[in-house]
């Protein structure tokens, strides 16, 4: 098992050296990247919107519940705590974990299907660097669009929290907005999350692509690869979250 | 011309190719036949350079494949057309986009020239009117024709076909065989076809190689194969009732 793990790391590294090469034709690369942005990014907006609004609402309710016991704590603290939770962890990490499921399985299954139906062999026979042609646009699309999704998620999470707080009578909407602005630090509350989102985007794109690109067998193996892509991406996100949190906040 | 000299290939303990020597001539349809597990597919993939041989040489028109520079090997790939067993069409692209892909990737043609070339090869394989269809929307026979059109769009010098008739009805199979044979002669290509289909052997086999256990055990042409006295060839060729009757009739 340990040997397999290190072999896998090595194969992943070798694959990435094939991926990060100059594209044979920039025109085709741009076209593929735009298509991937649509498929992996724009098509994920819906789930990110729903998830972020309700996540913000839930965090506000939970925080209000925890702080309501102490009458000395001002209510805008609910908004401050919600902001910290949303911008530091929930938006960058939880949304990326969800996207690892949606986007990761998409990347892995599409590449896996191309592998078992000999489409990747067809590219190789033509002399195309298939790893570069197929995987690089997916990674670039992820790197470009994931931070935008995370920014949107932060905004919608905070908005959802303020709305839920107001509707349930926990904290007035305007007070939430004031709470969000209190001791707001751009690096801590925005840049930190964006740095994480870029790293997670690379993990989702590359790890899922590795799982799909290296499939051997048929439909069953494509399914297994898809599951592996999600599991590996989630594990890598959690591990890198630990490292990044330590590096960026300490 | 493609020359194969003493090719050996193993996968761990499995010695698949055990020293194959054969010459494939230009303008001929060369057929490789043999039972499953005889090493045909590995042989084809080794000639293509998808597998590295453990021993031996593959020579494309005087140039040894393993001694080519990376750039030359890449250039050679653009001189190769390949027809895969399942077609291997890009399912996210339409028929016309599939055929156009190699041109966009490697040629310096203008948009208009590419359109003209796509139109020409589509007409050549009788695919008129299918441009905007996706591979999933067309029949197996049409998929094979699209695959042939894509393979010849760059005017290759070498054409490789892996089981081109698998999954096709006998009538369509003959159409595909004849198409491969015609374009081989028309464009002067060196064509190598991997097949199980005896009809193909008799129909288009300018040069037939029979493989068994990783070795070439017989070599001839379509008219010689029915008269072969080689036991392995006889056993393979006359396995079916139809060919048993053919043998009786020949005798």
HADDOCK unambig.tbl for C-alpha pairs under 7 A between the chains (distance, minus, plus):
assign (segid A and resid 25 and name CA) (segid B and resid 105 and name CA) 6.25 0.50 0.50
assign (segid A and resid 117 and name CA) (segid B and resid 86 and name CA) 6.92 0.50 0.50
assign (segid A and resid 117 and name CA) (segid B and resid 88 and name CA) 5.88 0.50 0.50
assign (segid A and resid 118 and name CA) (segid B and resid 88 and name CA) 5.22 0.50 0.50
assign (segid A and resid 119 and name CA) (segid B and resid 88 and name CA) 4.70 0.50 0.50
assign (segid A and resid 119 and name CA) (segid B and resid 89 and name CA) 6.35 0.50 0.50
assign (segid A and resid 119 and name CA) (segid B and resid 90 and name CA) 6.22 0.50 0.50
assign (segid A and resid 122 and name CA) (segid B and resid 88 and name CA) 6.45 0.50 0.50
assign (segid A and resid 125 and name CA) (segid B and resid 77 and name CA) 6.05 0.50 0.50
assign (segid A and resid 126 and name CA) (segid B and resid 77 and name CA) 5.27 0.50 0.50
assign (segid A and resid 126 and name CA) (segid B and resid 78 and name CA) 5.60 0.50 0.50
assign (segid A and resid 126 and name CA) (segid B and resid 80 and name CA) 6.95 0.50 0.50
assign (segid A and resid 127 and name CA) (segid B and resid 74 and name CA) 5.36 0.50 0.50
assign (segid A and resid 127 and name CA) (segid B and resid 77 and name CA) 5.00 0.50 0.50
assign (segid A and resid 127 and name CA) (segid B and resid 78 and name CA) 6.27 0.50 0.50
